Amino acid sequence: MPKITTCPNCLKGDMNVFYEVPRVPVHSVLLMPTREIAVNFPKGDIALGHCSHCGFIANTLFDPTVHNYSAQYEETQGFSGTFQAFHRKLAEQMVEKYDLHGKKMIEIGCGKGEFLSLLCEIGKNTGVGFDPAFVSERNPSAGDTDVEFVADFYSEKYTHVQGDFVCCKMTLEHIPDTANFMRTVRRSIGDRYDTVVFFQVPDMSRVLKDLAFWDIYYEHCSYFSAESLSLLFKEQGFDVMDVWTDYDDQYLMITAKPSRTTPLSVPKPDPTRVNNDIKFFTEHQAARMASWRNKLEEAKNSGQKAVVWGSGSKGVAFLTALNLHEDSEIEYVVDINPFREGKYMAGTGQEIVSPAFLKRYKPDLAIAMNPIYQPEIKADLEKMGLSTEVVSV
């Protein structure tokens, strides 16, 4: 694929590369049935570029043709009580704030359908969800809930499907041509000016400030700050109502309605904050990685056993960036999702085990791939009578 040189978000600025990671797995949460398949899974290169105009960040070497979003794509966080509570609270807030009662819901990139089903259950709404990774046997909607799922990508052929509320959670970051995609969403709404649009993406400002190299992986080709996300919506015909963060500031949220007029121009965002965040990341991320390597080497040299807790994208990126294979300091990765048990980590080959496995393995150290789950992980370990130390990235 040709290198991306012009910003796909604002279609104006040049992309200036500031961070590179060679040969990373092109999929992070596609189920890997054997260690051999996992270790030899196709690799791609990451070269994050920063738009000089809107602050948008993208993998300038991204190739969308390598992806296989299918029923083998296991992305759900729905087995966590922490996440379930957040999901329900978010759905309740949306239903109450925007009076979503007896309305039509549309979700683009609905995953296994948990959030759409909550919206329809809480507000007695109907819904249609689009996702090639939807699995009909795991339909979470109750029998009396009117929800339809389409196991396909949302595209032009579905713009006739209209609703009162259009949501898209943790999907836009997987889409390279963000301006073209939002233009499609706007066309689908047409003159239904009361339609509420809600999007959720990872907050790249937090990733940069926290030096979270484990939050940068191939599937995420597009990275947003509040400024670049707001500009995208405004330029593609939306009036932005609210922008905020949630889930320990990991998720960036935006709500908007279709604009009745086409803006002649949208002011360029102030680049100061994003530029400062990028400067901080480039100056300190190598030391952060070295610190983790040293910590794991010290644990191994002292005879301690360490596990990574969380086999999703963060776990894959963490192990890949630190070059930790199955015969290195990390032998196993833990996950509460039963569909991931017995599978293997893409790129590095560690076996994914259930928490119950730890009663036999008895690790000294568990590295939580998301700090928000640290209390939940500690509670699980205590129930098993383990005194494993839990640290988070």
N, C-alpha and C positions, 0 to 999 in steps of 0.2 A: 504494500500500500504506500502511496506517496505521503510524505511527511506533511502534517497539517501546519500551514504557515499563517493562515488568516483565521481569526477567531470564529468558530461556528456558533457562538452565542449572540454576539452583536454584529457580526459580519463586517467589522471595521478594523479592529486592532491587529497588530502583528503578535505572534506567539513567541515568547522568549523562554527558552528552556532553562530550568533552574535545578532539576532533580532527575536523576536517571537510575533505573534499576534494570539490569539485563536479565533475560531468561527467567521469567516468572511464569507459573502456570496460567494459562489463559482462562481457566475456570477454577473457582475456589470451592464452590459448594455442590458441584456435580458429584454424585456418588461414585466413588472409585472402588470397584468390587475386589480388586487384588492389589498387592503391593507393587507388582510389576507394572500394571497399568498406571498406577498413581505416580510412580517415579518417572516413567517414560511419557507422561502426559504432555501434549504439545505446550511449548513455551513461547512467550512473546516478550517484547521489550517495552519498558516504560520510560518515557521522556516527558516529564511534566513541563508544560509551557504555560506562561502567564500572559494574559491579554493586556496589552498596553493601554487599551481604551476602557474596558469594563471591569477588569480584574478577574474575569473568568479563568479557570485553570483546566487544562485538558491534557490527556496523553496524546502527544503529537505523533506518536507512532502506532496508534490504535488501529487494529484491523477487525472490523465487525464480522467478517466472514468466518472467523475461527470459532464462533460461539455456537453452542447447542443447548438452547433453553428448551427443556423438555420435562417430562414427568420424573426424570432422574435428577432434577435440580431441586435440592433440599435446602431451602432458604429460611424456613419458618423459625421464629423464636418463640412460638406459641406454647412450648412445653415449660417455659419459665413462669413461675407465679409472679415474679416482678414485672415481666413484660405483659402478662395477661392483665394485671391491674392497670398498667399504663394504657394499654390498648382500650380497655373498657372506659376508663376515665376520659380519654380523648374522644371516643365515639359519643359519650354522653355530652361532652362539651359542644361538639359539633351539632348534635341534635337540638340541644337547648338554645345555643346561640343563634342558629340559623333557622329555627322552627321547622326542623325536618320531620314532619309528621304526615304520614300518608303521601309521601313524595316519591319520586323516582331517583334512585341512586345509580351512579355509574362509577366503577373503579377501574382505572387503567393500571395494569400490573398488580393484580389482586392476590398473587401468590396462591396460597391454599385457601383463600377466601375468608379468613377470620374477621378482618376489619369490616368488610362489606356486610357480612352476616350480622355483626354487632349493630351496625347502622340500621339495618332492616328490622332487627329484633327490637331494639330500643324505641325506634320511632314508628314502628308498624309501617315501614316503607317497603317498596319493591326495589329490586336492584339487578344490574347486569355487570358482571365482572369479566375482564379480559386478561388472560395470562396463559402462555404456552406451557407453563409448569403446573397448571392446575391438575389435580388428581381427583376424579369424580368419586372414588371410593373414600376420600377423606373430606367430603363436603361437610363443613361445620354448621351449615344452616339447619335450623329446626324444621320439622316436617310442615309446619304451618307458616313458614316464612317463604315469601315469593321471591326467590333469588335464582337467577340464571347465570351459569358460568360458561364462557367461551374459551376453550383451550387454544388460543391463538393470540398473536400480537395485535394490539390496537393499531389500526392504520386507516387510510382513506376509505377502505371498503366498509368501515363501520361508522362513518361520520353521520349516517342517518339515525343512529341510535342516540337519542337525546334524553337528558335528564334534568332534574332541578338542582342536583348536586353532583359535581364531577371531582373525584379525588384520585390522587396518584401518589402513592407512598413508596419511597425507596426504589424508584424506577427511573426517574429522569437522569440520575447519575450514570445509568447504563446506556444512555442514548447519546450518540456522538453529535448528531445534527440537531442541537437543542432548539435553535430558532425555527427550523422547518417543522419540527415536531409540535411546538407550541402554536405555530400557524395553523396546523391541522386541527388541533384542539379548538382554536378560536373559530375556525370555519364550521366545525361541527355544531357549535352553539348557535351560530347565526344571530338572529335578532331576539333571542331569549335573554334579555338583559338582566333578569333577576336570578339567573343561574349562578350559583356559588361554586367557585373552583378552589380546591384545597390541594396543595402539593407539600410533600415532605421529602427532604434530601439530607444527606450528611452535611454538617456544618464544617466547611473546609477551614474556616478561621480557627476553630478549636483544634483541628488536626495539626495545623501549623504551629500554633502556640504551645500545644502539648507535646510537640515533637513526635507525634503518633505515626511513625513509619509503618506500623502494622495496619493502619487504615488506608493505605495506598496499595491498590492491587489492580490487576489487569481488567477485570470486569467493570470497574468504575473508570470510565473514560472521561467523565465530566465532573468537575468539582466546583461548588458554589460558595460564595460569601453572600451575606445579605444584600450587598450592593449589586453583584452581578445577577442574582436571582430576581431582584426587583426590576432591574433594567430589562431583563428578558421579557417579563410579563408586560411591562409598559410598552415596549416596542412592538410586541405582538398583539396589541389591542385589548389590554386589560387594565382596569383600574384597581390598583393594589389597595386592599383594605387593612391588612395587618401582616407583619413579619415578626416572628419570635422564635426562640429556641426552647427545647424541652428535652426530657430524658437526660438529665445531667448535662444539658447544653450540647448534647451530641447531635440532635436532630434540629435542622433548620426548617421552619414551617412558613407557609405563605397562604393567605386567602385573598381572593380577588373576584371581581365581577367583570363581564365583558363591557368594554367602553362603548359609548354611543357615538364617539367621534374618533377619527384616526389622528394620532398625534403627529404634528409636522416634524418634531424632533424631541428626543428625550435627553435631558442634560447628562453629560458624562459624569459618572460617579467620581467622587474624590478618591484617588488611588492611594492616599497616605497609609491608611490602616492596613490594606492588603499588602502593600509594598513592605511595610515594617514587619508584618507576619512572615512573609517569604524570606526576608533578610535574616530574621531570627532563626527560622528553620534551617536555612542553608549553613548558618554559622555553627549550629549546635547539634544537628541530627547525627552526625558521625560520632560525636562523643556519647550520645545517648545509646547508640547501637553498641559501641565499645563497652559501655557500662554493663549492658545486658550480657554480652559475651563473657566478660570477666566474672559476673555473678554466677553464671551457669558453670563456668570452668572451676570456680572455687568450690561450688557445691559438689561437683563430680570428684574433684581431687580430695575432698574431705569424706568421700564415701556416701554422700547423700543422694537420694533418688528424687528427681524432679519430674513433674508432669505439667503439661499445658492443659488448662480447662477452657474448652471452647474450640470446636473443630471447624467453625465457619471461616469466613473470609479473613477475619483478623488473625486467627490462628495460622492459616496458610501463609499470610504475608509475614507474620512474625518469624516463623520457622524458615521461610525462604530467604528473607533479608539477612538473617543471621547464619544461613547455610547450616541449619541443624537437621541432619538426616536421622533415619531410624536407628543408626548405630552410633549416634553422638550422645550429647548430654540429655536429650529428651527421647525416651523410648516409646512413651504412650501419650495419647491425647484423650481427654475425658469429655464426654458430652451427654447431656440428659435426654437428648432427642433419640428415641429408640430406633428410628430409621437410619441413623448414622452409625450405630453400633456395629462393629465387625467390618466396617469399611476402612479406607486408608486415606491419609492426607495427600492431596495433590502436590506433586513435586518432591516432597521429602519422605513420604512412605510410612510415617508412623501409623500404627493401628489405632483406631478410634474405639475406646472402651466406655462402658457405662460406669457411673459412680460406684456401683456395687463391686466392680473389679478391684477397687482400691483397698477393700478389706483384706485382700490377699497380697496385693502389691505393696501396701503400706508406704506411700511416698512421704518424704520429709518436707517437700515443698510443692505447692500447687500455684501455678501462675495463671491468674484470672485474666482472660483476654478482654474483659470489659469490667471496669471498676464498679459499675452499678450492680453487678451480680455478686460482688464479694461477700456481702452478708448472707445471701442465699447459699453460696458455696460453703461458707463456714458452717452454716446450720446443717447442711447435708453431711459434711464430714463429722460433725459432732454427734449426729444421730447414729453414725456407724462406729462411734467410739474411737475415732482417729484424731490424733493431735497434730496433724499436718499443718505447717505454716502456710498461710494464704497471702500472697502478694499479688498486686494487680499491675498491669502495664500502665 
